[in-house]
Amino acid sequence: MPEPENEPLIPKHGGYRKLISFQVAELAYDVTVRFCDKYIDRRSRTHDQMVQAARSGARNISEGSQVSGTSKELELKLTNVARSSLEELSRDYMAFLRHRRLTQWEPYDPRLADLIARRPGTEEDFARWAEDVKNGLNGRNGQNGQETRDPSSFKSIQSIPSIPRKAPTYREIAANGALALIVVATSLLDRQLAAQAEAFRREGGFTERLYRHRRQSRDQAKGT
């Protein structure tokens, strides 16, 4: 535990834009908005539920980061809400595939490995990947023809040799790609939650910091 004199009452907080979990969740949100507008009736509850679940995933990560300076407990709760929202979103994507008799790809599918290896940062990057898959460039990075490699900061999705398959529809590609993004985001959030819980156990929250600062002030006053 840090010494009171070296411990700020309100530590640095925010900075969520640098979190990979936020970046991937935000991309999943953007992809979901486009997906729902294209493939799901805007008047349906499913459309609104999927968009709201995706939005909740990204927004609760950012809100948790913002409140972490004064409430580690609330940070934990909001991060867990983000994870739960993304889990709900993944079930909606799986239901979309199942109800339309579309294929849910295996986690080790080379097309998904390619998506993760590209580290898409924008909706346009995701769309380029989908176009490459549609054109049969699965298991390749679409740029230099090299086999994909698993980046260490992302959940492991192993490549396997490409096999002949019927060309999937864009909606199947987009749904499976979104599911892969959600797998990455939830995996990162699991690690984030574990780290936050350990920090809270070890250091306490704002109340504990305030107590330590007050005790230091009393000790200093006695010494004068």
Secondary structure as GFF3:
##gff-version 3
##sequence-region A 1 224
A	DSSP	three_ten_helix	4	6	.	.	.	ID=ss1
A	DSSP	three_ten_helix	16	18	.	.	.	ID=ss2
A	DSSP	alpha_helix	20	39	.	.	.	ID=ss3
A	DSSP	alpha_helix	45	67	.	.	.	ID=ss4
A	DSSP	alpha_helix	72	99	.	.	.	ID=ss5
A	DSSP	alpha_helix	110	118	.	.	.	ID=ss6
A	DSSP	alpha_helix	123	134	.	.	.	ID=ss7
A	DSSP	alpha_helix	170	203	.	.	.	ID=ss8
A	DSSP	alpha_helix	206	223	.	.	.	ID=ss9
###
